[in-house]
Amino acid sequence: MIRGRFAPTPSGQLHIGNARTALLAWLQIRQAGGQFVLRMEDIDKPRSRPELARQILEDLRWLGLDWDEGPDVDGPYGPYTQSCRLELYQAALEKLKSQNRLYPCYCSRAELMSIASAPHGLDSEGPAYPGTCRRLSAEQRLTKSQIKTPSLRFSLPDRELQFHDAIAGYACYPAGAGGDFVVQRADGIFGYQLAVVVDDAAMKITDVVRGADLLDSTPRQIWLYEALGYTVPRFAHSPLLYGPEGKRLSKRHGSVTVAGMRAAGTSPERIIGCLAYWSGLMDRLEPIQAAELVAHFSIAKIAAEPLVIEASVLASLAGSSL
């Protein structure tokens, strides 16, 4: 059974870029007759807000999207909120410890920020960690542990990693790409990479459709899938949406949240029509319901290049006619 998911973070409102990712992930699964999962990624509780989680669910349903399992729909692999799944992350962490795949890192935020350049960095993940604490002796670690609580880093295997992305195509990352990464912060919060891998594996996710800003997270996640003995899902990373000046869509482009567009009187069909047109699923810009796109959907129709949205179209979504 093919299974896909949309996993928003409830630290902000659903914007049209997120909505497009949700639509593409939903269409892929509905076209294949699979099961679609909605998961709230609130692992970083201080940044997450329950009212935003509720708003995201409401906005998605308003757009015409549904799910078979989620925070408000019982399923066999719940709970579907990360903050309720901490025991699973801890168990995975212990397994990695038993394999000697982790080591404590005592580097301060200032020290990490001072890494101006490093080899094999990942564009969306910042400069590569140089492995400072990986090389510490047992005596040095003992001394540092008396001063600072460490984070835990995953030690990358010394080999390149290759995979095929359904949209971005063939990808190859050299050995050490991005450097060893954090799987548990010093404050005890589990790292995103660990949580998402554990969740996708536990929820039997076979296909992951998400934004291209997460493409550089994929090699790190594949390393974790392999270390934990999980099956690696198929990946498809859709190009990002940019404003007229070539910068990623944000508040400076006006109302780019679904809630804001709803408040301006924009219909869900108009939003879906724009998202489908931008994604190459329609030949012309016109309103349409999400369900009408299912029959002829193909991930192969989606171009890999970033999309620049005209100012007039953004204005139309804010309330004027399409």
NORURMO-V513430 format. One line per field, one symbol per residue. psi: psi as a letter, one per 20 degrees, with the letter a starting at -180 (. if undefined). A space follows every 10 residues. Layout:
BEGIN
psi: ???
END
This chain:
BEGIN
psi: ppprrpmqpl irqorhgghg gggggggggh hikapppppp mkhnghiqph hhghhggggg hhijqrqhqa hjoqrikrqk phijkhhghh ghghghghjk iqqqpjprhh hhhinhqqqk qpgijaqppi kgihjqrhgh hgghhihppr rpqpoqqmqr pqrpphgibp ppprpjpirp qpiprhjipq qgggghgggh ghjkphpopr qiijgihghg hhgggghikq pprqqooqqr pqrhjjqqpa hijbnjqggh hghijpqhhg ghggggghij iqhroqqqqg hiighjqphi ipqiqqpppq hhghhhhjir q.
END
